[in-house]
Structures are given as C-alpha cells and as structure tokens.
Amino acid sequence: DDSPVTEADEAADALISKGLREAFPDVARLASLINKVLSLPGFVLSESDKQVYYRYLYLNSKEEMASKDIELILMTILYQIETFSPSFEELALGEKTYEEVVKAAAAYCQED
C-alpha cells in the first residue's frame, strides 16, 4: 500500500501504542494465569516489542522424536494459541479488562 501516512494515522498509532503500553501489565498477568493451567505452558511477553509469543522447549533424551509426539505437541500448541489469542487481543486493545476476561473464562469453564 503506497498511500501516504496522514496525521490522523499517526495519532491513531500513538493511541494504540499508548493503550498497549498501559495494558502490558494486565496482559502479563493473563499470560501467567493461563500458563498455570496449560498442559504445555509457553505464553511469554516481550517487553521490547510488546508482543505475546508462544515458546515451547521439548527435552528429549532419545536421538529422534516420535512423529506421533510431534503431532500431539503441535496440535496442542495450535489449540492453545487459537483458544487464548482472542483474550489477549481483547485485553491488549482495551476491549475488556483483566477482570472481565477472567470472569468470562470462569463462566465458560462452568458451562460443561
């Protein structure tokens, strides 16, 4: 896209950046809370670029990993990212508070 950056675009970017900086502590709290309940915890935050990442380290004493283990790990990680990404986004964008996200998650868990 070659469209010029306007003052309005720059102002919007500045507001988004400010919102993300302000939401960072709550996003960190959410990552910590989520990691406590995951079978493969791995959500981490980067303070330098204010991004949420998923990092998993598989320790293996064998020469090779079984393909079924790789498949299970990857499916679990993808499921976790798909499940929790919306909550991170809502919180980071200021659409919901930390308390609202946690309350919604608790209500979802009680539905079963």
C-alpha positions in Angstrom: 0.0 0.0 0.0 1.6 3.3 -1.2 -1.0 5.6 0.4 0.7 8.4 2.4 0.6 8.4 6.2 -1.6 11.1 7.5 -1.5 12.9 10.8 -4.7 11.0 11.7 -2.9 7.7 11.1 0.0 8.8 13.2 -2.4 9.9 16.0 -4.2 6.6 15.8 -0.9 4.7 16.0 0.1 6.7 19.0 -3.1 6.0 20.8 -2.8 2.3 20.1 0.8 2.2 21.3 -0.2 4.0 24.5 -3.1 1.6 25.0 -0.8 -1.4 24.6 1.8 0.0 27.0 -0.9 0.6 29.6 -2.4 -2.9 29.0 1.0 -4.7 29.2 0.9 -5.4 33.0 -2.5 -7.0 32.7 -1.5 -9.0 29.6 1.4 -10.3 31.6 -0.9 -11.3 34.5 -3.2 -13.1 32.0 -0.2 -15.0 30.4 0.9 -16.1 33.9 -2.6 -17.2 34.8 -3.1 -19.1 31.6 0.3 -20.8 31.8 -0.7 -22.1 35.3 -3.5 -24.2 33.8 -2.0 -25.4 30.5 -0.6 -28.8 29.9 2.2 -27.2 27.7 2.7 -23.7 29.2 4.5 -21.3 26.9 2.9 -17.9 26.6 5.6 -15.2 27.1 5.7 -11.5 26.6 8.4 -9.4 25.1 9.0 -6.1 26.8 10.9 -4.7 23.9 8.2 -5.1 21.2 5.1 -5.6 23.5 4.1 -8.9 21.7 2.8 -12.1 23.1 4.7 -15.2 21.9 4.3 -18.9 22.5 7.6 -20.7 23.3 7.9 -24.4 24.0 11.0 -26.4 24.6 10.9 -30.1 24.1 13.6 -32.0 26.0 14.3 -35.4 24.6 17.0 -37.9 25.7 16.5 -40.0 22.5 18.1 -39.5 19.2 14.8 -38.9 17.4 11.3 -37.7 18.3 8.4 -39.9 17.5 6.2 -38.4 14.9 3.1 -39.0 17.0 4.7 -36.9 19.8 5.5 -34.1 17.4 1.9 -34.2 16.0 0.4 -34.2 19.5 2.6 -31.3 20.7 1.9 -29.2 17.6 -1.8 -29.8 17.8 -1.9 -28.9 21.5 0.1 -25.7 20.9 -2.1 -24.6 18.0 -5.2 -25.3 20.0 -3.9 -23.2 22.9 -3.0 -20.3 20.7 -6.3 -20.4 19.0 -8.2 -20.6 22.3 -6.4 -17.8 24.2 -5.4 -15.4 21.4 -8.8 -13.6 21.5 -8.5 -13.0 25.2 -5.0 -11.5 24.8 -6.2 -9.3 22.0 -9.3 -8.0 23.8 -7.2 -7.1 26.8 -4.4 -5.5 24.9 -6.8 -3.4 22.8 -8.7 -2.3 25.9 -11.9 -4.0 24.7 -12.1 -5.9 28.1 -10.5 -5.5 31.5 -8.4 -8.3 33.1 -11.3 -9.0 35.5 -13.8 -9.3 32.6 -11.5 -11.7 30.7 -11.1 -13.9 33.8 -14.8 -13.8 34.6 -15.7 -14.8 31.1 -13.2 -17.7 31.2 -14.6 -18.9 34.5 -18.1 -18.8 33.2 -17.0 -20.7 30.1 -15.4 -23.4 32.2 -18.5 -23.8 34.3 -20.7 -24.4 31.3 -19.6 -28.0 30.9 
